[in-house]
Amino acid sequence: MSKLNTYKDVWVFTEIKDHVQVHDCALEILGKAREIADKLGQRLVGILLALDAEQYIPTIEEHGVDKTIYISHSDLKHYQERIFTDLIFDLIKKYKPSIFLFPSTEAGNALAARLAYRCRTGLVSDILNLELKKEENNLLISDKPAYLGDIIVKIICPETRPQMCTVTMGTFQKNRLKKLDLEREKVQYNFDPIKLRIKIIGNPTRKDKPSATLSDAKFVIGGGHGLMSKENFDKIFILAKNINGQVGGTRRPIMDGWMPEHLQIGISGETIFPDLYLSFGISGAIQHIVGITKSKTIVAINKDPNAPIFKTADYCIIDDAPKILEGLLKYYRG
Ligand SMILES: Cc1cc2nc3c(=O)[nH]c(=O)nc-3n(C[C@H](O)[C@H](O)[C@H](O)COP(=O)(O)OP(=O)(O)OC[C@H]3O[C@@H](n4cnc5c(N)ncnc54)[C@H](O)[C@@H]3O)c2cc1C
């Protein structure tokens, strides 16, 4: 245990979204992490890797950190597995954080898993809440849904450090707070390109895609595999246009080639906060459900009365999704 006591401070991976802004989810995590750091009497540290990283530090500092450790380099414009993992692993070895929290995003999930493996420590993904267990040396307790969300399990990491979790957007609230003695530490970029196992021989294929506006939309129409064809799926875009809504969906229509990737809702996509979520032909896999539970009202249309989505929906329509969609289109088109 004495060795574990050499680990201190709470770290948050302050991810940069679309290389234009600090990810909202990271700012939300800082709100909760501040509470935890205060209870532990330790420091809250933002870990920032980006191109022109300095520009993002003021935002991070307005959300409660004591310190920002940052690395700025053109190779850090986009998330790259090997580079980010190596650089941050070096920081962990040097500073030994007790807790390290990540946004549950494509990059955050991949990075957290790789770092947890390198540190030979545990990782809890998509937690619902965090608290400290006073009786046991202030261990971090993570609440996590299991069995399609039917039960909540409490998970601790008593033997290894850091204690690591990923957090879904909307789980915590931002807290605007500027500490007095702010510290910034610039770490030199020292990644040796020889370590890269992949060679980039042209322009990066990842597109500078615009952020989906899904998380801001008040009305979201979700489509799933139950819409049965691209032709049917295209109709939800028309409906959305008619009623000023946004289209999102499950992973299946992306695999089917009916919908672009950035419209995915769920654990590896966007979390939505609309007044109304209207879902067509979606089964309700937990990976999708975690992204829709912050909707004020959920209406689900599925032909299977036992579809899991009906456990989460406020209104359940057991019927043919393409038929209901066609009816709504007729109604709105007049
Ligand atoms: C690591 C990982 C991450 C993932 N991340 C995500 C994520 O972020 N988001 C996500 O959505 N998924 C994600 N998935 C995939 C997820 O597990 C499910 O496979 C996916 O959500 C299912 O999509 P679906 O409901 O459209 O399709 P299906 O599961 O195939 O369900 C189709 C539904 O349509 C109904 N249906 C069929 N015909 C009709 C009809 N005519 N009318 C009405 N209803 C009909 C069926 O009854 C069924 O319930 C992830 C999976 C993994 C392993």
The ligand as an SDF file (V2000), in Angstrom:
LIG
                    3D

 53 58  0  0  0  0  0  0  0  0999 V2000
  -17.8130   -1.7950  -29.0190 C   0  0  0  0  0  0  0  0  0  0  0  0
  -19.1550   -1.5010  -29.6380 C   0  0  0  0  0  0  0  0  0  0  0  0
  -19.5750   -0.2040  -29.7170 C   0  0  0  0  0  0  0  0  0  0  0  0
  -20.8060    0.0920  -30.2740 C   0  0  0  0  0  0  0  0  0  0  0  0
  -21.2140    1.3840  -30.3000 N   0  0  0  0  0  0  0  0  0  0  0  0
  -22.4370    1.6680  -30.7470 C   0  0  0  0  0  0  0  0  0  0  0  0
  -22.9390    3.0140  -30.7070 C   0  0  0  0  0  0  0  0  0  0  0  0
  -22.2670    3.9430  -30.2900 O   0  0  0  0  0  0  0  0  0  0  0  0
  -24.1930    3.2200  -31.1680 N   0  0  0  0  0  0  0  0  0  0  0  0
  -24.9870    2.2280  -31.6250 C   0  0  0  0  0  0  0  0  0  0  0  0
  -26.1310    2.5070  -31.9930 O   0  0  0  0  0  0  0  0  0  0  0  0
  -24.5430    0.9620  -31.6980 N   0  0  0  0  0  0  0  0  0  0  0  0
  -23.2920    0.6610  -31.2780 C   0  0  0  0  0  0  0  0  0  0  0  0
  -22.8560   -0.6070  -31.3240 N   0  0  0  0  0  0  0  0  0  0  0  0
  -23.7000   -1.6160  -32.0030 C   0  0  0  0  0  0  0  0  0  0  0  0
  -24.8260   -2.1140  -31.1030 C   0  0  0  0  0  0  0  0  0  0  0  0
  -24.3460   -3.1510  -30.2770 O   0  0  0  0  0  0  0  0  0  0  0  0
  -25.9970   -2.6730  -31.9300 C   0  0  0  0  0  0  0  0  0  0  0  0
  -25.5280   -3.6670  -32.8160 O   0  0  0  0  0  0  0  0  0  0  0  0
  -26.7150   -1.6090  -32.7650 C   0  0  0  0  0  0  0  0  0  0  0  0
  -27.0790   -0.5110  -31.9560 O   0  0  0  0  0  0  0  0  0  0  0  0
  -27.9800   -2.2340  -33.3430 C   0  0  0  0  0  0  0  0  0  0  0  0
  -28.5310   -1.3650  -34.2750 O   0  0  0  0  0  0  0  0  0  0  0  0
  -30.0790   -1.4700  -34.6880 P   0  0  0  0  0  0  0  0  0  0  0  0
  -30.9150   -1.3890  -33.4760 O   0  0  0  0  0  0  0  0  0  0  0  0
  -30.2590   -0.4820  -35.7680 O   0  0  0  0  0  0  0  0  0  0  0  0
  -30.1410   -2.9030  -35.3910 O   0  0  0  0  0  0  0  0  0  0  0  0
  -30.7010   -4.3010  -34.9020 P   0  0  0  0  0  0  0  0  0  0  0  0
  -30.1020   -4.6990  -33.6060 O   0  0  0  0  0  0  0  0  0  0  0  0
  -30.5500   -5.2070  -36.0550 O   0  0  0  0  0  0  0  0  0  0  0  0
  -32.2560   -4.0460  -34.6250 O   0  0  0  0  0  0  0  0  0  0  0  0
  -33.1900   -3.7490  -35.5960 C   0  0  0  0  0  0  0  0  0  0  0  0
  -34.5280   -3.5960  -34.9030 C   0  0  0  0  0  0  0  0  0  0  0  0
  -35.4770   -3.2320  -35.8600 O   0  0  0  0  0  0  0  0  0  0  0  0
  -36.6660   -3.9360  -35.5980 C   0  0  0  0  0  0  0  0  0  0  0  0
  -37.3720   -4.0490  -36.8850 N   0  0  0  0  0  0  0  0  0  0  0  0
  -37.0830   -4.8560  -37.9450 C   0  0  0  0  0  0  0  0  0  0  0  0
  -37.9530   -4.6400  -38.9490 N   0  0  0  0  0  0  0  0  0  0  0  0
  -38.7800   -3.6680  -38.5170 C   0  0  0  0  0  0  0  0  0  0  0  0
  -39.9070   -3.0060  -39.0890 C   0  0  0  0  0  0  0  0  0  0  0  0
  -40.3150   -3.2760  -40.3340 N   0  0  0  0  0  0  0  0  0  0  0  0
  -40.5400   -2.0720  -38.3440 N   0  0  0  0  0  0  0  0  0  0  0  0
  -40.1570   -1.7850  -37.0690 C   0  0  0  0  0  0  0  0  0  0  0  0
  -39.1310   -2.3940  -36.4760 N   0  0  0  0  0  0  0  0  0  0  0  0
  -38.4320   -3.3040  -37.1990 C   0  0  0  0  0  0  0  0  0  0  0  0
  -36.2440   -5.2670  -35.0370 C   0  0  0  0  0  0  0  0  0  0  0  0
  -37.2920   -5.8080  -34.2470 O   0  0  0  0  0  0  0  0  0  0  0  0
  -35.0340   -4.8800  -34.2280 C   0  0  0  0  0  0  0  0  0  0  0  0
  -35.3880   -4.5840  -32.8850 O   0  0  0  0  0  0  0  0  0  0  0  0
  -21.6280   -0.9420  -30.7820 C   0  0  0  0  0  0  0  0  0  0  0  0
  -21.1930   -2.2510  -30.6880 C   0  0  0  0  0  0  0  0  0  0  0  0
  -19.9740   -2.5390  -30.1330 C   0  0  0  0  0  0  0  0  0  0  0  0
  -19.5340   -3.9680  -30.0450 C   0  0  0  0  0  0  0  0  0  0  0  0
  1  2  1  0
  2  3  1  0
  2 52  2  0
  3  4  2  0
  4  5  1  0
  4 50  1  0
  5  6  2  0
  6  7  1  0
  6 13  1  0
  7  8  2  0
  7  9  1  0
  9 10  1  0
 10 11  2  0
 10 12  1  0
 12 13  2  0
 13 14  1  0
 14 15  1  0
 14 50  1  0
 15 16  1  0
 16 17  1  0
 16 18  1  0
 18 19  1  0
 18 20  1  0
 20 21  1  0
 20 22  1  0
 22 23  1  0
 23 24  1  0
 24 25  2  0
 24 26  1  0
 24 27  1  0
 27 28  1  0
 28 29  2  0
 28 30  1  0
 28 31  1  0
 31 32  1  0
 32 33  1  0
 33 34  1  0
 33 48  1  0
 34 35  1  0
 35 36  1  0
 35 46  1  0
 36 37  1  0
 36 45  1  0
 37 38  2  0
 38 39  1  0
 39 40  1  0
 39 45  2  0
 40 41  1  0
 40 42  2  0
 42 43  1  0
 43 44  2  0
 44 45  1  0
 46 47  1  0
 46 48  1  0
 48 49  1  0
 50 51  2  0
 51 52  1  0
 52 53  1  0
M  END
$$$$
